[in-house]
Amino acid sequence: MISSKSRVLFRADGDNVIGLGHVYRCIAIAERLGNKFDCYFAIRNPSTEITKAISLVADIIVLPEQKKYIVEAKELVETIINKYKIKIAVLDGYYFDTLYQETIKATCNALLISIDDDQPFHYVADIVINHSAGISADKISVEPGTKTLLGYDFLLLRRQFIDLIQKEKKVNSVRSVLICFGGSDANDFTGKMLEYIKSVKFITKLTVIVGSSYKYIDRLKTAIAERDYVELKFNVNAEDLASLMHQTDVAIVPASTIALEAFTAKMIILTGMTANNQQSIYDGLIKEENVIGIGSFEYFTDKKLIEAFQYIWAKFNNYTIAPKANVVDRLLDVFESV
């Protein structure tokens, strides 16, 4: 029996070079669309981990890696969008530029949504979504008819984190810390923060999370073995991560999706940038009272970390982080109204 549900196609790539954030954002949307839509996910050269994650929420379509992206755009329409009668196509990544969007728009009737990530190109998509609170519409170059949806009402996060937005959190005494720099962390900020934080004496529990693409695991395990209060976790699923974040006091995370997840979990957040495309998320988060911005992690030192935790200890013991009453989840409305 042919399904009568609307069909959504996600197009994103991820690896150690460009990171996995584009892919996991799309996975988060597909998961939240649930049984109301039939979801498809087109991707090049997915790892075993990524293939497994996508397969839980969408039918995966592996694309040829050698194709030029403009050639791919034409074939995407012919072999997937038109063939599968896709109603909504979602693009998330640096390669899906103006020409790529124009090619799709010119050859199919699907609604085109582009996920903006501080990308330096003009958008011709029907809708552009950027879930940071540090960007304004006039900073995004779009066609006159393109709709821009910005801010925390359109968080591209998994359901488990959206459910935490309206929950209160009480920090009795700052003791627990979580360190996570995404699935790949090519520059090993994880290892640097682990080394720096050993000078912070009042921490009694430290959780370090890495993904399967993390290349420095042997060195990290050696460093962790010296400290019995440190726990190492791999590829934590959304439910467990949301629960862990809500129970942990402080997050040391880059200004990316992981920081927005920590934001919904009402953590005290120490955040900075590890890539240029994190500026708008960073600018939005540092407006929040429970967020400490440090600029770039590249120039962050052990001395600065100690100073930051002295501030955190002085300010946030016996502290209540209130629900975000002004945030209304409107992401699903975008898809359901089509």
Secondary structure, 3 states (H helix, E strand, C coil): CCCCCEEEEEEECCECCCECHHHHHHHHHHHHHHHHEEEEEEEECCCHHHHHHHHCCCEEEEECCCCCHHHHHHHHHHHHHCCCCCCEEEEECCCCCHHHHHHHHHHCCCEEEEECCCCCCCECCCEEEECCCCCCHHHCCECCCCEEEECHHHCCCCHHHHCCCCCCEEECCCCEEEEECCCCCCCCHHHHHHHHHCCCCCCCEEEEEECCCCCCHHHHHHHHHCCCCEEEEECCCHHHHHHHHHHCCEEEEECCHHHHHHHHCCCEEEEEECCHHHHHHHHHHCCCCCEEEEEEHHHCCHHHHHHHHHHHHHHHCCEEECCCCCCCCCHHHHHHCC
